[in-house]
Amino acid sequence: MKKKFLTSLLITLAVVAACVVIWLHDTRVANISIDWLAFLAGAFLITEGAYGIIKSRTPFFPDQFLKTIRIIIGVNIFTIHLIQLVRY
């Protein structure tokens, strides 16, 4: 009985959350908040990768290479959303 209640509660919460996300997705606030969250994610990837490279004394491949890829991905995310924010 308890499992059925929890399962139905989780399904209901998931459906409500999905409806709210779909409803908010078309607003200007959603677009701006997505850009700001992407800025934070890009900045995190850049700083975490740079910190890992500075802190680590291992050879370039594979450890430093993967951290370099992480920095490149962070820069790309940051740049894409900066262009979107400036454009709109």
Summary of the structure (lengths in Angstrom):
residues: 88
radius of gyration: 19.6
end to end distance: 50.9
largest distance: 56.6
contacts: 209
relative contact order: 0.12
helix: 91%
strand: 0%
